[in-house]
Each structure stands twice: as C-alpha cells, then as structure tokens.
C-alpha cells in the first residue's frame, strides 16, 4: 500500500517538485494546498494528476489540509514559515518534508529555539521530519559519502564550502526573488511582522541561510561544528537597497572530528555564482570534480559521481519530467523526493532528519553572532544524533 502526500505551497519552487511527488511509485494519492487558488487549479486540472488527485483534496490553508487524512505534508512555502508550519503539521499527525532552510528570520536565537522545538516535536510525536537540502544530493556529495564510507579520505583534516550568489546575479536576481515573495499574501504579512525585528535592532546576514554551503562538508565528514568564528563585509553607506547591511560572511569552524571547516556565504561578489565544496583528508581529497591523492588526479563525470535511482523510480520520473528527470540544483530534486517517499513508506528516519538539518543550520547562526562580535570564538549547539 502506498502513501498519501499533501503538497503545501505551489509557487515557482514548489511547482518544480509537484510532478516528481505525484509520479513516485510509493505515492498513491496527492493533495494540493496553496493560499492562491489559481496555483491549486493549475495542477488540479492537469491530466497528469488525475490518477492520484481527487477534487476534494484541494485546500486553501494549512489548517484545512492538516485536518485531512494524509500521511505526510510537503511544505514548500516562504522561509519564515517553515518551522512553525512543520511543527503544526506534525502536531496534526503528519510526517513533514520542509524546504530549506529550517527557518529564515533575522533573530538567530529564534532560529535555534525552533531547531530545539522541532527536535522535541519529532521525539514526542514519533513522526518524521526531512529537510529538503539540495546539496546533500548533488552528485559530488553522493560520491564523497561513498569514498568516505570506504575510508578513501583517511583522516579528515580540512573542508571548505561556499555559496557565491550576488544579489544581482542575472540567472537568479535576489532582489527580484524578494519582490515576488513580498507580493504574495504571506509576504505582505511578513513585512508587517518583520518590523518587530527592526524595532529591536536585530541585524540578519547571509549566514542565517548557510545550508547550501555547510551541508556538503558536514554530510561527507559525518562531523558537526563545535566552535565558530566569523567576519563580515558590509555594503557601502550609499547602497541603493540596504546601506551598511552585511553583504558577505566568512567563517571558520572547529569540527567534532578535529578537522577545520571554512564556509563562505557571499551575496556581493563579482562571480557567475558557485555552490560547491571541497574535502581534504590524509589519504585522499575531493576538489573541483576530481579525486586527488598523493600520486594522481582523476577527473569525474556526473554519472560516475551520482548514485543510481531504482529503475522503477527513474522510469516514473522520466515519464513525468522527460529529459529534466533529475530536476534542479545539480540534479538533486529527484533524490530528495525519492528519499522522503521511501522513508515515509518504510517508516524510517530520513537521511536529512532534524538532527542532521540542525547541524547544517546552527553553525551559520553562531557564525553570524561571531561576525557581529568581530570574530569572537563561540560554541555551536548540537542536538545529538538521530534517534531512529
């Protein structure tokens, strides 16, 4: 018997996942939810959805879909809503897939409090939470985890990751992304709610969304950050958008395995964009799509690095998506959908569970705190390992 899944949030990003969730062989039923009715209607009327969607499974609010008899909810809404909505869904008896990050608000202490609350909710309810962190299923991450499992790196000594995404990058202009977000009903509500942070003098920074850069080294090394220090660069005082605001943050971390990790989250950088990582061990290293050791450098193709999907899943996804079967963000989308559906169907802890997800988030929060304190060395909280 398959599972039933409700898709909450059908905007531009949520829509990119809808076909994959509907197509997965483990999914028997798909429900649709969005505050904008036309987004629901788009999929409700799609011939491709008719085999797994029924008209009574269209909802206009999270409250409404939480009352439905569904196994799981896929929450791909605005980032300031993720954690509260995930908790609400689990309290209603639903497993949860959440888009990244765990939560994005200006107050780092609030982010950590929601990490704590999510861990508690998962433990108390016995339900599963999975973060949809795309870097975890990039080909290089899958390859490096395999090499780590076989001991190919030896002892880890250093790792680095970065997310270079200038706010005016033509391929994904962050000002335009923000404009679209704030134009929605949820966005207008957020603009009002955000005023309370300004009133308190709370200052955010790019390290409050660190998961694309932290998750690669962390998931490969199987280690977590224990100490953080960071520094920031600010925009000019006459900046046309946010004068004097933090544009870039660079951090160093001491890891639980004794290695050092360097992370860059830069939003003001003359670069075409980069989202990658490198890992160095005593016996071998991964760098720039190559495996490197003391005697050789071996270039790697995407297919060599990528784990295979089960044939029946690949066939179903190909029928739904055609040549774009793997989806965006380095072809990670298909793997994220598959992992969540399989985990829920098998009633097992997902790979990117709340304990793992918190280890991607907390380092960024503490790095930002350090940057505001001129590089002060700070402890990074940790909630332990997954309780499977």
N, C-alpha and C positions, 0 to 999 in steps of 0.2 A: 504494500500500500504506500502511495506517495504522500507528499506533504502539501500543505496549503500555505501560500505566501501572500501577504499584502504589501503592495508597493506604495510607499508613502513619500510623495514628492516626485512629480513627473515633469520637472523643469528640464533645462538643457542637459544637466548632468544625470539626473535620474532617468531621463528618457534613453540615455545611452546604455543603460543596464536592463531596461524593461524586456526587450526581446530575448536576452540571454536567460533571465529568470523564467520567463514563460516557456522557453524551449528546453530547459533542463529536464532530463528524463525522470528525475526524482519528484518533480513538481506536477501535481495533478490539478491544482486549482490556483488561480491568480485573482486577487482582488486589487482594486485601484483606488487611490486616495490622493486628492490634492484640493487645496482651497480654491484653485482656479478651475471651474467646471470644464472649460474647454480643453484643458490638458487631459482630464479623465476621458472626455468624449473622444479624443483622438485615438486612444487605444481601445476604448470600449467598442468603437465602430470598425476597428481593424479586422479584416478577415482572418489574419494570422492569430488573433487572440480568442476567436470564438470557441475553439475546442476546450479552453481551460478557464474561460471567463463567463460569468452569468450576470445579467443586468442588476440583480440585487446586490452584487459585490462592488458597487460603485459608491464611494464615500467622499464627503466634503470636509471631514475633520478627523483629527487623530482620535478624539474622544469617541467618535462614531465607529471607526474601524477597530478600536481597542475592544469594543463590545461584540465584535464578530467572532465566529468560531473558527479562527485561523490558528495555525501552528506558529507562524513567525511573521514579523514585520521587517521590511527593508526600508530603513529611514535614510532618505537622501534629500534632506531639507536644508535650510540655511544653517551655517556652522554654529551660530549662537544657540540653536535649538537642540542640537544633537543629544547631549547628555540628559537634559530633562525629559525629552521625548523617549529616549531609550529606557529610562527608569519607569516612566509611565507605562510603556508597553510591557515591560517585564512584570510590573505590579498587576497588570491585567492578564498575566499568564502567557505572554508571547515571548518566544525567542527573538533576538534582535540582531540584525545587521545594521551597522551605522556607518555612514560616510565619514571620512576624515574631516577635521580632527575630532578627537573626543569631544571637545568644546572649544570655541574660539570667542573669548571675551577679553577685555583689557586687563582684568584683575587676575593675576597669576594664582593668588591664594584661592580664589573661587574655582579656578580650573582644578587645582589639587583637591579641593573639597569634593568636587564632582567625581574625580577619579576614585576617591575613597568611598563615595556613596554608590558608585557603580559596582565596585568590588563587593561591597556589603550586599547589594541587591542580588547580584549573581549568586553569592554564597547562600543567602537566605531563601531565595526562590528556587534554586536548583536549575534555573534556566540558563541558556547560553547567550553570550554576547560576542559578536565578532566585529572588529574594526576593519573597514574596507581600505586598508593601507596598500596602495598600488605598488610601492617599491618592493614589498615583500615578494611579489610575484613577477617582478621584472626578470628576464632571462638570466642576467648576471647574478641576481640574488639566489635563484634556484641552483645555478651552477656552483656558486661559492658554498652554499649549505651542503651540497653533496661532497665537495672537496674537504670541507671541514669535518664532516661525518667520518670520512675515511682517514683523517689525520694528515691531509696533504699540506696544511699550513704549518704544521708543527706547533710551536707555542706562539700564540698571537702577541705581537709587540706594538702594533700601531694600525690605526684605521682612520680614514677621513671620508667625509661625505659633504656634499653641497647641493644647495638648491639656488641656482642663479636664475632669477626671474625679475628682470627690470619691469617696473610698473608700466612702462610704455612699450614693452615688447610687442611688435606688430602681430605676432601669431596668437597672443593672448594678453590683451591690454588690461591690466588690473584696474585701471580707472573705469573702463567700460564694464568689467565684471561687477565692480562695486555699484555702478549706476543701475545695472539690471537688478541686482539684489535689492537695492533700496526702493526700486519702483514697485515691487510686489507688496501685497497687503502685509506680509510678515516683515518686510523690510521697513515699511513705514512705522510699524510698531516698534521695531528695533531702534530706529532713530530717536524715538522718544525715550525708550529705556536706556539708551546709551548716554543720555545726558547726565545720569546719576554718576557715571564714572568720571566725566569731565568735572563735575561739581566737587568730586573728591580728589581731584588732581591725579587720577590714575593714568599712567602712560603705558601704552602697549608697544609691541615691537614684533618683528618677523619671527623671533624665537618662540612666540606663542603658537606658531603653526610649524613645528620642526620635523614632523613625522616623515616627510619625503626624504630628508637627509639623515636623520638619526636611525631610521628603521633598518637600512641596509647593513651597516656595520654591526648593529646590535643583534639582528637576527642571525647573521653569519657567525659571530663570535659566541653567541649564546651567553652573553655577559650583559651587565647593566651598569649604568653610570653611578658612581658613588660620590664623586666630587666634581664641582663645576666652577670655572671662572670664564668670564667673557668680557668683550669690549664692543662698543658700538660706534658707528659713524652717523652723523646727523645731516639732514638736508639743510641747504642754505637758509639763512634767515629770511630771504626774499622769495622762498619757494612758492610757486603759484597754487599749491594744493595744501600742504601741511608744513608751514615754515618751522624749521628747527626740529621736526619729528625724526625719530630714529629710522634710518633707511636700511642699514646693514648691521648684522650682528655676527660676530665670530667667536667661537667658544672652544675651550679645551676641557676635556673630561678625563678623570682617572676612572678606569673601569674595574669591575669586580674581579676580573681575571688578571689584573696587573698591567694591562695594556693602556695606551693613551689613545684618545679619540679626538679628532679635530672636526668641528662642524661649522659650516658657513650657511647662513640664511641671509641672502643679499637681494634687495629689491631696487637698488640703484647701482647698476653695473652695466658697462658697455659690452654686452655679450649677447649672443643669439639665444641664450638660455641653456641651462645644463642641470640635469638631475641625475646624479650618479654617486658612486662611492668606490673606494679602493681599500683593500685589506692586505696587511703585510704580516707574515709570520717568519719564524726562524728557518723553515724549510721551503716555503713557497709563498707566492704573493699573487693577488689578482689586481690588475691595473689596465684600464683602457681596453677592455675586451681581449685581454691576453692573460694567459697563465705564465708566470715567470718564476724560475728557480735559479739556483746558482750557476747552472750550465746552459739554460735555454730559455727562449721566449716563444710561446705557442699562441698564435692568433686563434680566436674562437669565433665561430659563427653563431647567430641567434639560435638556430636549430640545435647546435651542439650544446648550448647552454640551457635551453628550455626543457623542462620536464614534459613528458608526453601526457596528454589528456587521455582518459579512457576512450576507446574507439567510438562507443555509442554516444558519448557526450560530445566528442568532436564532430560527429556526424550531425547530431541535433543542432549544435551551434552553427555549423556551416550552412545548414538548411535555412536557419533563421537570419544569419548575418552575411552569408556569401564570403567574399574574399576578406572581409573585415572580421573574421570569426573571433580573433583574439581580443579585439577591442582596443581602446586607447591606453595611454600611459605605459608604453613599452609592451603592449600585448598582455597586460595583467588582468583585464576585466573578466575574461572568460575563467581564469583560475580563481578569482575572488568569488564569483558566482558558484562555481563548482564546489569549492571548499565549504562554503556556507551550506549549500543544499545537502551535501554529503554528511556534514557534521550533524545537522538537524535530523536528517533521516536516520542516522545511526545513533543518535542521542549521545554524541561525544563532544568533548571540548574542542572548539575550532582552533586552528593554528594561531590566528591573531586574536586571542582571547583578551579579556580585560586586563589580566596581569601583564601580558606581553604589550598590549596597547599603552598601558600606563608607563611602561619602561621607554616607550618612544616619546611620550609627552612630557613627563616630569623633567628630563634633562633640559628641555627648552625653557620651561618655566623658570628653573633655577638659573639657567644661563642669563635670561633676561634680568632677573633680580641682580645677578652679579654685575651685568653691564651697567645697571643703574647705580651700582656702588663702586664704579671704577675698577672692576676686575676682582672684587673680593672673592676669596675661595669659599664656596658654600657646599653643604651636604645636599645630596639628591635623595629624596624619599623613595622608598621602594615598598611594594606591597607583597613581595614574595613571588613564588611560582604558582602556576595554575593548579587549582585543586580539582583534579579530574576524578 
